[in-house]
Amino acid sequence: MNYRMEADSIGSMLVPADAYYGVQTLRAKNNFFITGRPLHPAFIRNLANIKKAAAITNCHAGLLPVAVKDAIATACDEIVAGNLAEEFITDAIQGGAGTSANMNANEVIANRAIELLGGTKGDYSIVHPNDHVNMSQSTNDVIPSAGKLTVLELLPNAIAELKRLERAFHKKSIEFDSILKMGRTQLQDAVPMRLGQAFSAYQNVIRRDIARLEKAMDEMHTLNMGATAIGTAINVSPYYLSHIVDTINIVCHTSCRQADDLFDATQNLDGFVTVSSTLKICAVNLSKICNDLRLLSSGPKTGIGEISLPAKQNGSSIMPGKVNPVIPEVVSQVAFRIIGNDTVITMAAEAGQLELNAFEPVIFLSLFESIECLKRACATLIDNCIEGITANTDRCKELVEASVGISTALCPYIGYTKSAELAKKSLKTGRKLRELVLEEGLLNADQLNSILNPLTMTSPVYLKEKTGSEE
C-alpha cells in the first residue's frame, strides 16, 4: 500500500494514499475502537448537507471562491448519494464532542473536492479541510445540527409505521366489536366487555403516541448554526450568520429556524431528551399491548385463549407443535432497548458542563437506534401479528358465562351483598350465576336477559340512551 504523509497539531502520520480521509480521522479510528459501529448513514448525509450549505453561504458572502464552492458542493452531493461511505471510518462513540466525525467529513469532502479540481489527495493548498470546508463552522454547531436534521429525517418514517399500526388496531376493533369477552383487572375476572373495545383502547393509546412524537419533532427544527464554538459566532461573517439556516433549509428541504439564544442551543441538549422520552412512552405502551396479546392468546388449551396470533415459526426445539408469540416478544425487547437508550440519553444530556455538552455521540447512537428499532418493531407487529389475529368467539363466550364477573351487573337489582353471596356460591359449586338467580327467584328470565344484554353491560352510551340518564 502506498501512503502519503499528513500532519496536524499532534504531529505527522502516514495515511493511505488512496484514502479520502486524513490524519485527524485516522487518529480517531485508532483512539476510538469502541462499538465497531460507524456513523449513521443519515447522519453522514446531513453532515454533508450542512457542509454544502456552509460553502454556498460563504461563497455568497464573498469569502469562498466559486470554484472551491462548486467542488465542495459536488463532493457533498456525492456523499448524500451514498458514495464514499467507506471513507467515514470513525466510531459512532467518540470523545471530543464529535470533532472526529466533523473532521472525518471535512477531510473526505476536501480530498474529493481536490480531485474534482485536478489536484492530488492531501494537497490542502487547493481545498483545506478546516479553512475551506469547515469555514464559519465549529464541531459545536455542526454536530448537534446534523443530529437534529437526522432526527427530522428518521422520525417521520417511525411515525408512519405507528399510523399504520393505529389503522390496524382500528380495523380489528370493528371486526371484533360484537364479540363479548371477560374484562380483567389485576389478572382477575372483572366485568364483561367487547373484544373490539380492547383493540379500540390500543388504537387510542397509539394515537396519543403519534401526537406526542409529532409535537416533540418541533424542537428539532431549532438549529444553533452560526454559534461556532460556544455561541459568540466567532469567525462568522454577518451575512453567513443571518443566512446559513435559510440555506440549510433550501439544501435539505426543511423548515428549520436559527435559535434565538445560540449559547443556550449550543450547551443544552434537552430537545433530544424530549424526543427520547416520547419514544420511551411509546415503547412502554407498545410493550403493554404486547403483554396483553401474549396473555389473551396464552394456552391455547390451558390458558386464556380468547384470540389466536398468527403462527410464524416453531416455538421449541424439543416440544413438537409448540408455537410461541415471537412477534410480541420481539417488540417488548425493542421496548426494553428504547427505555435503556432513554436512560443513556438522559444521563448524557445531564453530564454537559458550562458552554458545551461533550456527549452528543452516544446520544445520537442511542437516539437513532431507538427511532429505527421502533419503526421496524411496529412494521413486524402489524404485518406479522395484528393483521392476522383471529378471535376465538366460542372461547370468549365460554369464559364469560363461566365467570362470576357478571355479578356486578346484578348489584343495582339484587344488591351488592346478595350478588357477592351468589358469586361465592357459583365459584364453590361450579354452577352458573344465571341458574342461581333464577333458582332463588330473585329475577325472572326476561329481566336477566335484559340486565345481561351484552350492549347494556359494555356500552355506557347504549345504557344512557336506554335509561335517559344524564349522569
N, C-alpha and C positions, 0 to 999 in steps of 0.2 A: 504494500500500500504506500502511495506517495503522501507526503504531508506538507503542510505549509506552517510557518512559524507565525503565531499571533501573540500579541502582548496586551496586558491590561494593567491596572494599578497594582495587582498582586505580583506580576512577573510575566515571563514568556512561557509558551506552551505549544507543543505540536498539535495541530488539528488536521484531520484527514483532508487531503487536498480537494476532494470532490464534495466535501460537506458544505451545506449552505449555512449551518450553524457555525458559531465561532467559539472563541476561547472562553467567554463567560458562560455560555451554555454548557460547554464541556466540563468546566469546573463544577457546575451544578449537578450534572449527571454523576460525577464522581463523588460528590458530597452527599447527595440525597438519593440513595438507593433504598427507598422506604417501602412503597407499596407495590412497585412493579407495574403500576397503572399510569398511563400517560395522561396528559391534559385532555379534558373532554373535547371531542371534535367541534362541538358547537361553541365552546369557549375559545378555541383557536380561531374559528371563523370570525367571532366577534372581536377578538384582538386585532385581526387583520382589517376588519371594517373600521375600527377606531383609527388604526394607523393610516388607512386610506383617507378618512375624513380629516385627520390632522394634516396630512400632506396637502390636500386640496385647500384647506383653510389657510395654512401657512403660505401657500403659493399666492392665494388671493390677497394676503397681507403684504406681499412683495418680499417675503423672506426666503422663499424656496424657488429655485429655478424651475421653469416649466418642464424641462426635460427630466429633471430629477423627480418632480412630482408625478409625471406620467409613468416613469419607470416604477416608482414605489406603488402607484395605484394599480398598475398591471400586475405586479408581483402579488399584491393583496388580493386582487381578483382571482388569481390562480390558486391561492391558498383557500379562498372561500369556495372555489370549485372542487376542492378536495385534493389538489396537488400539493406535493412537498410535505404531506402529513408525517412521513417518516423522519423528517428533519426536526420535529418537535419532540425532543428526547428527555426533557426534564420530567421528573416525577411529579405526580399530582400533589403530593405533600412535600413542601419545601420550606426552608427557613427564608427569612428576608422579605416577608410580606408579599411575595410574588414577583420580586425583582428578577429572579431567574426565568420565570415564564415570560415576563416582559422583554428581557434581553434575548431570550430564545426567538421571540417574534421579531425583534429589531434586527438581529443578525441574519435570520433567514430572509427577511424582506430585503435587507441591504444587499446581501450577496446575490440574490436573484435580480435585483434592480441593476447591480453592477454588470451582470451578464447581459441583461437587456440593452445596456448602454455600450456593449462591446468590450467590457473590461474582464479582468480575472478575479475570481473569488478571493476575498481577502484584501483587495486593493481599496481600502476605505477612503482613499483620497477622492474617489469617484462618488460613492454614496456611503456615508458613515452611519453606523447603527444608532449612535447617540445624537450626533449633530444634525442629522437629516431625518431619519426615520422616527426618532424619539423627540424631535423638535417640539417645544412648548408643552411637553408632557413630563409626567413622573409616573413611576410604578404606582404611586399612591392615588392617582386619579384614574389611570388606565385600567388597573386590575379590578377595582370594585365596579367600575362602569361596565367592563366586559362581563363581569359576573351578573350584573343586573340585566344586561341585554340577553344573556344566555337564559336566565330565568324566563324572560319575556318570550323567548323562542320556544322553550321546552314546555312551560306550564300549560299553554293552550291545548297542547296535544293530550295532556293528562286530563284536563277539564273536559275535552271532547269525549274521552272514554267514560268519564263519570256521567256525562249527559246520556251516553248510550246505556249505561247501567241504570240510570233513573228510568229511562224508557222501558227497559226490560222488566224492571220491577212493576212499573205501571201496567204493562201488558199482563203480567201474572196476577196482579191484583184484580183485574177484570175477569180473567179466566177462572180464578178460584173464588169469586165473590159469593157464590151460592153454597159453598161447602162449609158446613158447621163443624167446628173443632173445639177442643178444650183449650181455653187460655190458662196460662200457668204463671204463678208468682212464686219466687224462691224455689222453683222446680217442683212446686206442689200444685195440684189442681186448684184452679180459681173459679172462673166463670166461663161460660161458652163465648165464643167469638167466631167470626168467619175467617177462613184461611186467607181470603182476599184482603182482609183488614191487616193481617200481619205483613203482607207484601206491600200494602199501601204505606204502612209505617216505615218500611225500608226505603221506599221511594222518597218519602218526605225528608228523611234524615240525609239522604244523599243530595237532595235538592238544596238543603241548607249548606252542606259542604261545598257545593258548587258556588253558591252565592258568597261564601266566606273567601274562597280562593280567588274569585274574580275581584273581590274588594281588596284582598291582600296584594294582588298584582299591581295595583295603582302605585304602591310605594316603590316599585321597581322602575318607575318612569322618571324618578328624580336622580340625575347624574351629577357627580362632582367634577366633571371635566372642566379644565381650566384652573383647578385648585393647585395643580402641580404638587409640591411636596406636602404642605400642611394646610393650604387654604389661602395663602397670600398671593397666589398667581405669579410667583416669581418666575422670570424668564418668559413671560407670556405677553404678546402684544395686545393692545386694546381690541384690535379687530378680531384676533383669534378668540379672546375671552368672550366676546359677545356673539360669535358666530359658530363656534365649534359644535355646540349641541344641535343647532339647526342643520349643520352639515351631516352630523351623525344621523339625524332623522331622515335626511334625503338618501344617504347611503344604505341605511338599514330598514327603511320604510317603517319607522317607528314614530311615536309622538311623545318623545321624552322632553323633559324640561331641565334647565340648569337649577341646581339647588340655590335657594336664597342665601343660605349660610354655608359657604364652602368649607369652613372649619368643621362645622357640625357634620356635614356629609362625608368628610374625609375620615373623621375619627370614630364615628358611631355607626354600627352595623345592625341597628335594631330592625331595619327593614327586612333583612334576611331572616332574623329571628321570627318576625311576623309571618313570613311565608312558611317557614319550617313549622311553627306552632300550628298553623292552619292545616298543613299536611298531616301533622300528628293527630289533630282532632279527627280528620277524615280517616286516618288509619285505625284509630280507636273504634270508630263507627263501623268500618268495614269488618274488623275482626269480630266485633259483637255480632254482626249479622251472620258471619260465617260460623260462629259458635252456635247460633240458632239453627242454621241449616244442618249442621252436624247432629245436633240433638233431635231435631224433628225427623231426620232420616235415619236415626240410630236403630240398630237391630240387624236386619229388618224384622226378624221374627220376635226378638226378645226385647226390643227397645220401643221407642215411641212409634216410629214407622208411619207417621202421617203423610210424609212426602217421600218421593224417591229421587235421588240425584242421578244424573247420567253416569253410567259405568264407563270409566276412562282407562283403567288398567288393572291388572291383577293386584290384589291387595296383600298378598302374602307369598313367601317362598316356601311355606310349609303347609298352609291351610288352604286346600282346594276350594275354589268358588268364592273366596272372601274378596270383597270389593270395598276399598276404603274411600272416604270422602277427600280425595287428594287435592282437589281444587280449593275448597275452603281451607284446607290445611296450609297450602302454599300461600294463600292470601293472608292468613294470620301471621305466617312467618315474615312476609313482607311488612306487615304492620309492626311487628317487633323491631324490624330493622329501621323503619322510619322513626319509631319512637326513640330508638337508640341514637340515630343520627340527630334527632332534635336535641338530645342532651349534649352531644358534641358541639352542635352549632350554638347552643345557649352558652356553654362554658367558654367557647372560643370568642364569642362576642363580648362576654363579660371580661375576658382577660386582656382586652386592649388597655393601653396606658397612654395618657396625655394626648398628643395630637395624631396618633395612628394606632390602628389595630394590626398587628403583625400576623394574625392567624387566619387570614382570608383563605389560604389554600385548603385547609382542612374543612372550612365552612363550605367552600364550593364543591369539594369532592363529596361531602355528605349531602348537600342540598340537591345537587344534580342527580345523585343516585336515588334519593328519595322520590324526586319527581318522576324519573324514568321507571323506577320499580312500581310506583303507584299506577302509572299508565299501563304497564304490562300486566299487573295483577288484575286491574279492572277488566282488561281485554280477555284474559283467560277465564275470569269469573263469569263474564257474560257468555262467551262463546262455548265454553266447555262445562258450564254448570247451569246458570239461571235459565237460559233459553230451553234447556232440556228437562227442567224439573217437572215432575208429574205428581198429582195429588192422589193419595190413596183414600178415596172417598169413604169406602166401607169401614176402613180402619178408623177414620176420624169419627164417624157416626158411632161405632162400637165404643170408643173411649168416652164420648160424651154421655152416652146412655148408661155406661157403667159407672160413671163418676157421680160423686155427691156434690159436685160443684154447682149443679143446678139448684141446690137448696137455697142459694142466695136469692134466686128469683122468687121463691116462695115466702120469703120473710114478710113482705107487705101484706100477705094474705093470711098466714097462719102464725106469724110472729117468729122472732129470732130463736127463742128458747125451743119451741116445738120443731122448728126447722133443724136446729142443731141436734135435737134428740133423734129425729128421724135419720139425719145424716150418719150419726154414730151407729144406729141400728142397721142401716144399709151396709156400712163398712163391715160390721160384725157378722151379719147373716149372708151377705153377698146378694141380697135381693135389691131390685131397682127401687129408687126413691119413689118413682111414679106409683108402683104397686103398693107401697106402704101408705102413701097419701090416700089412695082410693080405698084401701082396706080399712083405714080408720075413719073413712067418711068425712075427711076434712074438706075435700073439694070433689066436685064431680068431674067426669071425663072431659066435658066441654070446657069447663073452667081451666083444667090442667092444660088442655091443648092450646088455649088462648094464652095462658101465662108462659108456657114453654115454647111458644112460637119463636123460631129462630130469629126473625126480624125484630120481634119485641125485645128479645134478650140481648141483641147485638147491635142495635141501631138507635142511638139517642134521638136522631131526627125522626125516625119512624114512631118512636114512643111519644115524642112531643106532639106529632101530628095526630096520633090516635087519641091522646088524652086531652089535648088542648091546653096542656100545662105550659106556662111561661117560665117555670123555674128551671 
